[in-house]
Amino acid sequence: MSTQVLSPTSAIIEDQVRDDAQELLSQAHDRRIVGAKLVLDDGTEITVPQQLSELLGFVVAGVTQGSLSIRSMPDELTSNTAAQLIGISRPTLMKIVGNGGLASHKVGSHHRFTLADVQSFIARRRADQHDAFEALREIDAG
């Protein structure tokens, strides 16, 4: 059994592939996948770059969870897309922009965001949430 590719953007994952992914993850235990090699049909080995290896690790983990969705993002995002990625409403995003919490630029009358700025904002937000959680744990333990 194998994965059936329906189109360049979709595939059906069969049970055996899901089982193989689960076995691979169980062998990795709590370690992160940071490297991979591809073996071509003529025996040639190609080293996969680290970021692509990490993406492959994400895909393997996702296969074991059921449905999996991956999409590429353009370098410039609309306010709706940026808000969706952050997990907030568009009006909340615009308040954050107004307060200087996230950089944007205008194209005509519309705000645009760089993917890098949005990803940095998400990382800062997660770090702030983690710090707040740790502070609460300290208060609870104190």
Phi, psi and omega in degrees: 000153180209178177283134178261115179276121180273323179202175178299347183240007179210154180208153174257125180266119181277162184303320181297320178294319177298317177296318178297320178296318179297319179296318178299316179294324179292327176290328180283338183057233182267008182275150182269142176280120181236357179207155178203159175230143174255138176250120181277166185296343176264009179091353179294137177254136178238128177280130181273132178302154187303312183297322178290325176298318178296322176296318178298321176298319177298318180296315179300314179296320180295323179301325182285344185266353182114239183286149184221135179227128178228137175213153178270156181242142174288163180290335180243129185245148171283168179295325178295316180293317179299315180297319179297317179297320181286331181092032180228170177281161177298316178300322177294319177302315182293329174294318179297318178297316180298329179274359180083014182280344180210129180287147174211167172224161183255141170241104190066238178257007184256138176281141175232152184229143174278146179301320180299318179295319180293317178296321177295319178298316179298316180296317178297319181296317177296318179297318178297318178296320178296315179298319179294321179295316179297321178296319177295321178297321178295319178296316181295322181283335185289000000 
